[in-house]
Amino acid sequence: MTMDQAELTTDQVLNRDIPWETYMTTKLITGTALQLLRRYDKKSESQRASLLDDDGPSYIRVFVSILRDIFKEETVEYVLALIDEMLTANPKRARLFHDTSLANEDIYEPFIAMERQLVHTRKELQDTCTDDKHSGAINGEASDSKSKLTTIDDVLKGLVDWLCAQLRNPSHPSRGIPSAVNCLATLLKEPLVRSSFVQADGVKLLIPFINPVSNQTTPLASSQSNQQSMQLLYETCLCIWLLSFYEPAVEYLATSNCLSRMAEVVKSSTKEKVVRVIVMTFKNLLPKGSFGAQMVDLGMPQIVQNLKANAWGDEDLIEALNQLDEGLKYNVKQLSSFDKYKQEVLLGHLDWSPVHKDAFFWRENIKNFEDNDFQILRVLITILDTSNDPRSLAVACFDLSQFIQHHPSGRIIVNDLKAKERVMKLMNHENAEVTKNALLCIQRLFLGAKYASFLQA
């Protein structure tokens, strides 16, 4: 399609004469379709409105069948213009596409196919314009490639906005979301689409669809439902994998529960393609930011070992599992005990993991507590104010007492941070474990580092 053609208006396209009779002769449309087209084509708006009111789904079926079976560009443009004109006159006619009489028709398929072609065409145009720009630079000519691409970019951005709207509020109860995710699984291969999708806050719309799919497939209806759910899960995870190549999307994923949801899916799924796309996503995210630590905390090293024990037929999956396994082992080795401790404190849920009572840990890492203006100490003190969990309160008190004991200026620093008042309140706590460790902390606050070592936890 030339750029001149791309800029034709709907009215200009509808001025064409389409040889419907020829299409019937060559069996590209049926006799019934020809009769409906003769009644509808080139008629006044009021006549077309009356026909759509009387038998709208039949006309939709004809339009969709033409888009599916006929590939002549002028004809495809003509039918798209008819649909555009129909919906512009009355947007509520979109309901005709979801009529129960069309339940067995794949209404979306022709549009999805054209959307894929749009992405392919855009890529070809980009390559062509790059060559043209290079050629123009050699000849000292200005290039207008950018303006030629604007229309296609705007179409893609508009499509992304519409797909996000479908994910938020689907126009069809069962087909809207799967169709939108299916489109995104193709579109997100494009850098422009990834950017538009993140700007539209679309990443968070995908995460709710990452859920384990039941393996019960006894009744036929349940089997079909599970197949549809599995396909939606696979295509959603495929979208996440594509987004894992785009840094702004990765930044959002790091603060979401996407990783934990995917871990839940992969440890129970037997569907090879689902496992493969999740493992490849994890492999892609592993070296970025705090993802390695998150995966270790989610138990991914053991999950990967369990997955490796299965007899997978996909060599790409086996290779990806081996690479993820090696990467996780490296992360476990590199992840120091203080990093693990820091992450536990920042999450606000403390437990008696070995490092808390390990004197070597405190001696080796006591200077790390000074980082970011004593950030870890401040969080421990915040836990004393905000947590309702007795275990977290007890461990926080104990850790403060350990800091007082091991840091040369521990008592002064903890007093300056106003921790004493908070700890003293906990000496009357109903939980014995809390009161015991609150007392220990107060004793060390009063005694200081010189005598604190005589007190035993």
VEXTI-731351 format. One line per 2 residues: their letters; for each residue x, y, z of C-alpha. Coordinates in pm, whole numbers, plus 50000, padded with zeros to 5 digits. Example, Ala and Ser with C-alpha at 12.3 -4.5 7.8 and 13.67 -1.06 7.14 Angstrom:
% residues 2
AS> 51230,49550,50780  51367,49894,50714
END
This chain:
% residues 457
MT> 50000,50000,50000  50141,50340,49903
MD> 50139,50638,50137  49894,50816,49906
QA> 49649,50529,49949  49700,50532,50328
EL> 49578,50892,50342  49248,50832,50161
TT> 48939,50932,50357  48652,50695,50429
DQ> 48433,50875,50174  48699,50840,49904
VL> 48730,50466,49970  48351,50424,49960
NR> 48336,50587,49617  48488,50272,49471
DI> 48280,50016,49285  48349,49666,49415
PW> 48272,49372,49178  48060,49168,49421
ET> 47912,48955,49139  48262,48848,49032
YM> 48340,48741,49388  48027,48526,49394
TT> 48114,48372,49055  48458,48275,49192
KL> 48287,48146,49512  48465,48393,49738
IT> 48124,48501,49868  47793,48314,49879
GT> 47474,48397,49692  47314,48504,50020
AL> 47606,48738,50089  47567,48890,49741
QL> 47199,48958,49803  47272,49126,50137
LR> 47549,49337,49982  47323,49449,49697
RY> 47065,49567,49951  47322,49748,50165
DK> 47597,49884,49938  47563,50239,49798
KS> 47233,50294,49983  47140,50599,50190
ES> 47227,50617,50556  46864,50577,50660
QR> 46823,50267,50441  47140,50110,50581
AS> 47030,50192,50937  46697,50019,50876
LL> 46872,49708,50738  47106,49693,51038
DD> 46814,49732,51278  46628,49446,51107
DG> 46913,49198,51057  47240,49351,51176
PS> 47425,49026,51267  47381,48892,50912
YI> 47560,49194,50767  47836,49162,51028
RV> 47880,48797,50926  47917,48901,50561
FV> 48167,49177,50639  48381,48948,50855
SI> 48375,48667,50598  48498,48908,50329
LR> 48782,49028,50551  48874,48665,50620
DI> 48849,48526,50265  48932,48814,50028
FK> 49278,48970,50025  49244,49232,49751
EE> 49354,49553,49919  49087,49780,49767
TV> 48810,49542,49879  48946,49502,50233
EY> 48972,49881,50265  48618,49916,50133
VL> 48468,49675,50389  48667,49836,50671
AL> 48530,50172,50558  48175,50029,50565
ID> 48231,49908,50922  48388,50238,51023
EM> 48096,50431,50876  47847,50202,51048
LT> 48011,50241,51392  48070,50614,51354
AN> 47701,50669,51285  47606,50463,51592
PK> 47880,50325,51824  47625,50101,51997
RA> 47625,49888,51682  47948,49732,51818
RL> 47708,49504,52007  47615,49343,51676
FH> 47960,49178,51669  47871,48999,51994
DT> 47525,48878,51893  47444,48524,52010
SL> 47385,48416,51648  47758,48477,51588
AN> 47870,48273,51891  48038,48010,51674
ED> 48205,48264,51442  48562,48379,51505
IY> 48472,48746,51468  48809,48878,51589
EP> 49039,48662,51375  49044,48878,51057
FI> 49113,49193,51261  49393,49025,51457
AM> 49547,48905,51129  49539,49261,50991
ER> 49690,49396,51312  49979,49152,51274
QL> 50023,49265,50916  50023,49627,51036
VH> 50315,49552,51268  50502,49377,50986
TR> 50434,49665,50745  50555,49919,50998
KE> 50880,49728,51035  50930,49721,50657
LQ> 50857,50093,50635  51107,50165,50911
DT> 51375,49970,50723  51287,50145,50396
CT> 51288,50490,50554  51623,50421,50719
DD> 51764,50339,50376  51600,50649,50227
KH> 51738,50870,50502  52084,50728,50445
SG> 52051,50783,50071  51919,51138,50121
AI> 52209,51223,50348  52453,51109,50083
NG> 52281,51326,49822  52248,51623,50058
EA> 51868,51595,50061  51637,51639,50357
SD> 51438,51332,50456  51067,51340,50541
SK> 51064,50978,50665  50956,51078,51013
SK> 50637,51242,50895  50554,50940,50678
LT> 50573,50711,50980  50364,50930,51210
TI> 50030,50793,51092  50124,50431,51157
DD> 50271,50513,51498  49953,50695,51594
VL> 49745,50397,51485  49952,50164,51706
KG> 49927,50398,52005  49551,50423,51958
LV> 49529,50045,51935  49728,50004,52258
DW> 49494,50246,52439  49194,50050,52313
LC> 49346,49717,52422  49413,49857,52770
AQ> 49050,49972,52784  48944,49617,52697
LR> 49154,49476,52981  48994,49723,53224
NP> 48638,49689,53097  48595,49420,52826
SH> 48325,49480,52567  48252,49105,52557
PS> 48236,48897,52878  48432,48597,52751
RG> 48618,48712,52439  48722,49069,52517
IP> 49017,48997,52747  49159,48691,52564
SA> 49147,48880,52234  49318,49185,52384
VN> 49596,48973,52538  49635,48781,52211
CL> 49689,49109,52025  49936,49234,52285
AT> 50137,48912,52261  50206,49011,51898
LL> 50223,49389,51935  50466,49396,52228
KE> 50743,49275,51999  50750,49638,51882
PL> 50954,49885,52096  50701,50162,52029
VR> 50418,49945,52158  50612,49852,52474
SS> 50663,50222,52543  50296,50309,52478
FV> 50178,50014,52689  50388,50114,52991
QA> 50281,50480,52955  49918,50364,52952
DG> 49984,50183,53284  49908,49856,53111
VK> 50156,49628,53291  49947,49612,53608
LL> 49644,49508,53398  49816,49184,53292
IP> 49929,49059,53635  49582,48948,53763
FI> 49565,48693,53477  49878,48509,53603
NP> 49712,48232,53804  49752,47852,53814
VS> 49501,47675,53590  49309,47380,53729
NQ> 49400,47043,53578  49044,46910,53607
TT> 48926,46834,53256  48651,46577,53300
PL> 48340,46740,53150  48376,46877,52797
AS> 48278,47229,52899  48534,47227,53178
SQ> 48800,47097,52937  48730,47377,52687
SN> 48729,47635,52968  49064,47508,53097
QQ> 49214,47519,52748  49101,47880,52709
SM> 49235,47970,53054  49567,47799,52977
QL> 49599,47990,52649  49522,48319,52827
LY> 49783,48234,53093  50043,48147,52829
ET> 49985,48464,52624  49988,48681,52940
CL> 50323,48532,53045  50446,48582,52688
CI> 50359,48952,52722  50556,48970,53048
WL> 50854,48803,52880  50845,49059,52599
LS> 50820,49341,52854  51122,49202,53042
FY> 51337,49342,52760  51213,49697,52827
EP> 51368,49876,53127  51068,50093,53235
AV> 50851,49780,53239  51119,49593,53437
EY> 51115,49872,53698  50740,49824,53745
LA> 50771,49443,53760  51031,49478,54038
TS> 50773,49641,54268  50478,49418,54175
NC> 50379,49066,54280  50433,48940,53925
LS> 50733,48723,54021  50553,48548,54306
RM> 50251,48479,54083  50470,48332,53809
AE> 50654,48119,54067  50319,47979,54188
VV> 50222,47895,53829  50551,47735,53725
KS> 50585,47508,54026  50251,47341,53958
ST> 50217,47366,53578  50279,47071,53347
KE> 50210,47270,53030  50546,47288,52855
KV> 50493,47616,52672  50379,47791,52992
VR> 50678,47660,53189  50915,47759,52906
VI> 50798,48121,52880  50807,48170,53260
VM> 51156,48016,53292  51280,48237,53008
TF> 51129,48542,53180  51301,48454,53508
KN> 51630,48398,53323  51594,48738,53160
LL> 51516,48920,53487  51770,48736,53706
PK> 52068,48971,53652  51857,49288,53685
GS> 51818,49485,54009  51693,49289,54308
FG> 51525,49014,54106  51795,48759,54199
AQ> 51731,48810,54571  51354,48796,54516
MV> 51384,48466,54330  51595,48314,54607
DL> 51336,48423,54866  51057,48272,54655
GM> 51233,47936,54666  51315,47934,54296
PQ> 51640,47731,54339  51436,47435,54467
IV> 51154,47490,54217  51409,47481,53932
QN> 51556,47157,54068  51207,47004,54071
LK> 51143,47122,53715  51475,46979,53594
AN> 51367,46637,53724  51078,46630,53472
AW> 51118,46473,53129  51070,46780,52908
GD> 51077,46737,52531  51164,47099,52452
ED> 51540,47148,52422  51506,47527,52459
LI> 51329,47474,52792  51596,47232,52916
EA> 51872,47477,52822  51687,47770,52985
LN> 51638,47566,53305  52009,47485,53319
QL> 52103,47850,53266  51852,47968,53531
DE> 51985,47704,53772  52343,47823,53726
GL> 52239,48187,53761  52048,48120,54082
KY> 52341,47927,54231  52566,48221,54154
NV> 52317,48459,54315  52291,48250,54630
KQ> 52671,48252,54653  52694,48627,54591
LS> 52403,48722,54815  52574,48797,55145
SF> 52410,48724,55477  52375,49100,55535
DK> 52184,49143,55206  51940,48873,55318
YK> 51912,49030,55660  51855,49375,55512
QE> 51580,49245,55284  51409,49072,55579
VL> 51412,49396,55782  51288,49610,55492
LG> 50997,49371,55437  50902,49423,55803
HL> 50845,49054,55885  51120,48933,56121
DW> 51186,48580,56238  51460,48399,56428
SP> 51673,48318,56123  52032,48215,56218
VH> 52194,48555,56148  52015,48730,56437
KD> 52204,48532,56703  52526,48485,56505
AF> 52800,48687,56680  53023,48656,56373
FW> 52750,48816,56158  52728,49117,56391
RE> 53103,49162,56419  53156,49140,56042
NI> 52860,49357,55940  52822,49614,56216
KN> 52958,49895,55994  52695,49813,55727
FE> 52429,49938,55970  52565,50291,55918
DN> 52465,50290,55547  52202,50539,55428
DF> 52201,50728,55759  52138,50412,55966
QI> 51845,50307,55746  51821,49953,55891
LR> 51814,50082,56250  51542,50330,56160
VL> 51332,50055,56004  51378,49832,56312
IT> 51252,50119,56529  50957,50174,56292
IL> 50868,49804,56330  50846,49861,56708
DT> 50585,50133,56640  50381,49970,56365
SN> 50399,49589,56384  50131,49376,56551
DP> 50336,49059,56514  50492,48954,56850
RS> 50775,48764,56677  50874,49069,56469
LA> 50866,49290,56781  51081,49047,56981
VA> 51340,49009,56704  51355,49388,56647
CF> 51426,49445,57017  51693,49176,57013
DL> 51861,49321,56702  51874,49667,56859
SQ> 52040,49513,57164  52293,49339,56938
FI> 52373,49668,56766  52428,49836,57105
QH> 52662,49556,57206  52872,49542,56887
HP> 52887,49905,56770  53132,50132,56958
SG> 52874,50412,56970  52569,50186,56970
RI> 52404,50319,57287  52441,50685,57178
IV> 52309,50620,56826  52005,50421,56943
ND> 51925,50688,57204  51955,50963,56942
LK> 51707,50774,56724  51454,50783,57013
AK> 51435,50406,57040  51440,50385,57421
ER> 51083,50513,57468  50948,50266,57211
VM> 51128,49970,57366  51017,50059,57719
KL> 50652,50051,57610  50704,49691,57500
MN> 50825,49583,57846  50456,49557,57941
HE> 50360,49362,57628  50132,49061,57677
NA> 50375,48833,57492  50659,48696,57710
EV> 50903,48674,57417  50854,49045,57346
TK> 50897,49153,57710  51211,48939,57751
NA> 51386,49096,57451  51262,49446,57531
LL> 51418,49409,57880  51745,49287,57730
CI> 51755,49590,57496  51686,49835,57780
QR> 51955,49677,57997  52210,49714,57722
LF> 52099,50072,57661  52172,50157,58024
LG> 52491,49954,58056  52652,50043,57721
AK> 52888,49831,57510  53149,49787,57786
YA> 52921,49580,58012  52656,49467,57760
SF> 52852,49151,57670  52784,49013,58022
LQ> 52413,49000,57947  52302,48681,57777
A> 52008,48659,57538
END
